[in-house]
Structures are given as C-alpha cells and as structure tokens.
Amino acid sequence: MLTTRTLAASLAATAIVALTLTGCASGTAEATGTDGSVDAATATSISAFGDLAGLEAAAIEEGALNVIALPRDWANYGAVLDLFAEKYPEITITEAAPDGSSAEEIQAAENLAGQDTAPDVFDLGLAVALANTDQFAPYQVATWSDIPDALKEESGLYVGDYGGYMAVGYDPDAVPAPESLADLLGADYKGKVAINGDPTQAGAAFAAVGMAAVQNDGSVDDFQAGIDFFSDLNAAGNFVKVDPTPATIASGETPVVFDWDYLNVGYGAQLEGERNWEVVVFPGTGYAGYYNQAINVDAPHPAAARLWQEFLYSDEAQNLWLEGGARPARADAMAAEGTIDADLFDALPAVPDTTVVPTAAQSEAAATLLGEKWAAAVQ
C-alpha cells in the first residue's frame, strides 16, 4: 500500500513517461534590459534578479499582485494569502472572482489583456493548464529541484503545487454512509449528490468524473465510464446541479459532495457544531491530482507574480497547504530535510492501494470527450 509519503513518487511513476519531463533546472535567464535593469516579464528564474532580495525589491516597487479564483477556504488559501500580505505589506493583493473556475481564469486574462487589472498568476487544474500553455510565462522557482518531475512542465510554464485524492463527503444524518460508487445510485441519495463545478471547466469536477471512471470499470485512458455513471446518477434523480459550498451543505441542499479530500475535510471543519460531515476515499483505485501554478505571460506585475511563485514553493507556504489537509508538492524533499510539519504530515490519511493520475495525453483526451459528451449525458 502507498503511504502519504509516497504519493508524489507514485504520481511521478505514473505520469513521467507520457509527460516527457526532464525536471532539470534551466540556465540563468537573460532578462536584463539595455540599461542594465531587470526585465521581470522575461525572467525565468530568481537569478535574473540576483537573489531573493532583488526580486523582493522589484516586486515591492510594482506594489501590487492580482490573484484570481482563490477561495479562502480552499486548501488553506486564506492563510497563504494572509502570510504573503504580512511578509510584504507594501504589495497590495487584489483577490478577483474567488469562486471562479480554471477556465474562467483564462477567460479573464484574455478579456483583460493589457490592463492593470488582469490576473498576474493562475491556479489551474491540469486539463485547463495543458490547453492554455501560450498564456503562461516560464519560471522555475528556487526550490525547483525539490518538485517531482511529473508535477512540472520542464521549462516551468505550469507547476504542480498541492494535491490530494478525489473523495466523497456526506452528512451521516441525511444519508447512509456510502461504501462504494454504486451506492450513490440508490434511492437514499435521491436529489442529494453534487460535484464541484462543471467538468468541462473546473478541475475538481473533471476529477470527479475521472474518479467515477476508474471506480466504474473504466480508466484514465477513457472517461466514458465516468460520464456514464453521472448519466445514470442523473437519470435516477440523484444528481443535484448545484455547486457545493459550506452554505449549501449547511442548508442541506448538497448533503453528498464529490470533491478533493482536503476540501471535504475543510467543509467538516467549517461546519463543526452545525453539521456532521464525514469523508470517504473509496477503496480500490484512488484518483489523485495536483493543482498547478502559472504566471500570466501578460502579467501587469511580473516581478510580484514571480515573488508569489517563490513564496508558494517555500517551506512556509508548503506547510500551510499541509495545514489545510492538502499534500504539498515538495513534501518528500521537505520530509528528508526535516522542514515539513511532521505532525501534520503523519496525520494525513493513508492513500488507496492503487493510485492513478491522468497524464498530459490522457487529460487532453478526457477534456475533449467531456466537451463532446457531458452536457447531453446530464441534461
């Protein structure tokens, strides 16, 4: 059985061949203007600024950072944003569309291109990241070598940061404890099962269909079995087309939710004393995934965008993901170095017997299939 400590290694073994990533750090970026100043927009590593202090100075001079689609209750993002603001009070953070999807992040960047309100950085599901690499600027953080090869595009266009397993959260006072995917098709779950978003746009919903596929005699090579499951769930009257939030769970509107394990655990923590909330990762094959950080190629604050990336992959921020119940990308390296919060790391649930994560090619094929089949399957 895989342990929490081997999740990143498992993902690497599953995905590295198809991704054909080298994982090697690039050489020093040539990002210096003719007057000797640093062109932050073309910097591909911290060396372009000399060191962290140089990058910090450049970011502070810009004085702003635009983030998008970062719910404060998602994987402890509230604490992450607050710590960055505490470290750099001279940089004003604008948090746009906290409940937006990965696809909507890209749409915002396209619609606001050339404006100072455009997003500087993205946090994206893999399928959306793969489809929009022209929108990203390559950048390799100082801790690049700690990040497993399978979690990063070789030039740093997008890089996995935190992840977990697709799970089912449920209110034990409203429904019986589901022991398998098939249980959710039963009458006890009529009008009660939701997923987090539209799988053609949102990474969590995409993963919900992927998990249903591998639990329904399908595979990451073909999501059709997952689409079929949700079609059956809809036909049974069990599928609720409402995006779940702590509020919808508290009201009883979405008593069963497909979502990442760390988000489902977070819902329970938020609703403690108001709603009972249990979380299950079904036995057998587990579906894992990481969210990816990327810099907008047209970032209005390019130095601040790069400082944000450096911060996210620092020990401090990686431990904040862990505090939120997610598995940080640098977890194994930090454990070896003794910089991880060992109590939180050891408290993570054990992972399933088998772990799968879609490769680049599989994600692209699944996204195409969902675009063709999803709407009709659940109409």
N, C-alpha and C positions, 0 to 999 in steps of 0.2 A: 504494500500500500504506500502511496505517496504521502509524505508529510507536508506540513505547511512550509517547511524549509526547502522543499524540492519543487515547489510549484514553478518557479521561474525556469529552473533547469528542465522541467518537463515540457514547458511551452517551447523552450529552445529546441529540444529534441524533436518535438512535433512539427515545428514550423521552419526551422532554419534552412533546410534544403530548398524548399519551394521559394522562400524569400530571397535566397542567394545573397545574404548579407555578409559583408566582410567583418564588420564590427571593429575595424581598425580606425584609430583616430587620424584625421587628416592633418596635413601640414599647416603651418602658420598661415592665417588668412592675409591676403593683400588687401587691406581696407583703409589705406592711407591716401588722403587727397593730395593734390599738388602742393598745397601749402603746409603739408605735414600734419593736418588734422585727421582725426579718425572718421571714416565714413561708416557710421554704425549700421547703415542699411545693408552693407555688403560684408560685414564682419561674420565670419563663420566659426570663430572661437574666441575665448577671452583674451588670447594672445594679441589680438588686434588692438586691444585697449591697454596692453602692457601687463595688467594684472586686474584683480577684482576691484581694487581701489580706483583704477582708471575707468572701469566700466561703471562703477557706482557714481563717480563724478559726472560722467556723460549722461547717465540716466537722471540724476538729480537736476542737471541743467535743463533737461527736457521737462521735468516736473510733472509728468502725467503718465498714466497707464490705463488703457481701455481694455477691460475684460468683458467677456460675453458668455451667457449661458452657464453660469456657475452658481447653482443653488447653494445657499449657505448650509443647508442640511444634507448636502451630497458629499459623502466621504470626508466630512470634516472641513469642507472648503471654507466655512466661516472662520475657523481658527487659522487656516492657512492665509486667508486674505488679511485677517487682523494682525498676524505676526509680521507680514510684509509691510503693512502700514506702520506698525510700531517701529520696525527697523529703519524705514525710510519715510519719515513723516513729511519730507519735502516733496514726495511724489503722490499726487492725488489720484486715487483709483476710482474710475467710473465703472460701475457694475451694470451692464446692459442686459436686458432680457434674461433674467436668471433662470427662467423655465423654458428657454428656447431649446430646440433640438440641434444636433450636429449639423444637419442640412441647413437650418436657419442661420447658423453661424456663418457659413459660407455665403449664403444669400446676403447677409448684412454686409460682409466685406465687399461683395460685388456692388451692392447698391450704394455704399458709402465710400467707394474708392476715391482717393484724392482729398477726402475731408478729414478734419482733425477728430471727428467722432467715430471714425472707422475702428473696428477692433484691432488691437495690436497683436493679440495672441488667440489661439484656439485650444479647446479641449474637445477631442473628437473620437467617436467610435471608428474602428478600423476601416469599415466599408466606405464611410464618407471621406476619411483621410486618403485612402487609395484612389478615390475618384477625383481628387482635387489637388494633386501634388503641385500643379502650376501656381497654386495660390500661396505656397509656402516658401519661406527663405531657409536655406540650410544653416544649421547651427549645431555644434557639438559642445555640450557643457563640459565643465572641468572634470566632472565625475563620469565622463563618457565610458571609460573602461570598466566601470562597475555595473553597467547596464547590460543584461544578457543580449547577445547578438540578435536573437529572434524578436526582440522587442523594439528594435530601432532600424530605421532606414539608414543605409550606410553613410549618407552624407549629412544626416541629421534633419532631413525635411520634416519628419514626424518621428516621435519617440514615445514608447510606452512609459507610463509613469506610475499608475496604480491600477490594481485589478482585483478580481475575485471570481466567484462562481455564480452562475445563474441559479436562483433559488425561488422557492415559493413561500411567501409569508401568508399567514392566515390567522383569523380571530377564532380561537378554540371555543368561544362561547356562541359563535354563529354557525360554524361548520365542523364536521368531524375532521380529525387530523388526516390529511391525505398521505398515503403511503406510497403512491405511485402516480404517474401522469394520468393513467386511465381512470383513477378515482375521480378526477375532476370532471369527468363526463357524466357523473351520476346526478340524480335528482336533488341530492342535498346541496348541490352547488349552483342551482338554477339562479341566474341573474346575479352571480356573485364573483366571477373571475375576471380580473383585469390585467393588462400589461402596460408597461410604462412607455406610452407613445405609439407612434406609427413605425412599424419595422422598415419601411422604405425611407425613413428619415432619421430615426432615433436609434442609437447604438444599443440601448438596453432592450428595446423591443425587438430589434434584429436578433439579439442574443436569445431572447425568449423563444423565438421561432427555431433558432439553431438548437437550443436545448430540447425543445419538443421533438425535433427531428431525430436527434441521437437517442432519445428515450422512447421513440416510437418506431424502432426498427429501421431508421434512416441513418444518415451520416452527414458529416460536414461537406462531403462531396456533392450532396443533393439535399436541399432543404425541403423538397416536396413533401416528405413525411411530416414535417413540422407544419407546413401550410395546411395539409390535410387534417392534422389534429385540431387546429384552430377553426377550420371549416366545420368539423364535427362539433366542436365546443359551441360554435355559434348556432348551428342547427338545433342543438339541444336546448338552446335558450340560456346557456350558462355564461356566455361571453358578454362582459359589460364594456361598452366602448366609451370608457371614461378614463382619462389619465389619472392614475392614483397619486394622491398626496396624503400627508398626515391628516389633513382635514377630511378627505373623503373616507379615509379609514376610520377616523373618529366618529363620523356620522353614520357609519355602517354601509355606506354606498359601495365600497370596494373591500369586502371582507377577505378576499383572496387575491394576492398580487404576485405576478411574476416580476422579479427584479433582482438586481445583484444582491448577493448575500449581505454585503456591508450596508447597503441601503435599507434592506428589510430589517436588519438588526437595528439600524438607526431609527426606523419608524417605531419600533418597540420601545426604544429608549425615550423618544419624544413623547410617547403616549402612555408612559408608565403611570399607573394610578387612574387612567381614563379608559384604556382598552387593554385587554390582554392580547399579546401578539407573539406568535411562535414562528419559527423559520425552519424550513427543511430543504436540504440539498438531497434530492432523490438518489438512492443507491444505484450502483452500476456505473454508467458513463456520465461524468460531470463535464459541463460546458464552461470553460474558463475564458476570460478575456481581459485585456487591459485597455484603458483609455489613453489616448495619445495627445501629447503636447506638440504644438507647432506655432511658428511665428508667421504672421501675415507678411507676405512679400512686400505689401504696400503699407506696412505699419506706420502710422503717423508719429510714433515714438519708438523708433527702432532700438535705441540703447536700453530704454526701460523694458522693452519686450525681451531683450536678451538677459537683462538682470533678473527678470521674473523667471526665466528658464533656469538660470543658475540657482536661484532660491528654491525652486520646486524640487531640484535634484540634490539639495543639500541635506545633511543629516537631520537638521531641524524639521524641514518640511516632510521628508520621508517618514519620520516618526509621527508626524501629525496625521498622515494617511493611515498609519497603523492604529493610531488612537481612534480613528473613525471606522475601524474594522476592515479596512482595505489592506491589500498586500502590496507594499511599495516595490517598485522595480529594482531598487538597489538592496533589497532585503538580505539576500545571501551574502553579498560583499560586506554589508554593514555588520551582519552577524559575525563574520570572520574577523572583522576589525574591532569588534566589541563596541560599536557605536549605536547599535539598534537597542530599542527599549525591550529588553529580554522578557520582561513580564508580559507585555502586550503581545509580543511575537509568539511566545509559548502558549498564550491563551487562545490563539486563532483556532477555529475548528479544523479538525483533520480533513484532508481532501479526499475525494472519492477514489475507488480502486483504479479507475481509468480516467484520465483527463484528456479532453480534446480541445483544440482551438483552431479555428479556420486559418489557413494560410492566405496569402495575398490572392492567389488564383481562386481559391475556394470562396473567399469573401466576395470577390468580384462576380463570380458565377451566381452566388446566392443573392446578391443585390439585384442582378438582372432578373433572376427568377421571381423575386418578390415584386419587382416593378411590374412584371407581366401578370402575376397570378394573385397577389394578395387581396386587392380590392374586391375582385369577384368572389373570392373564397369566403369573405366575411361580410358581404353586403346584406 
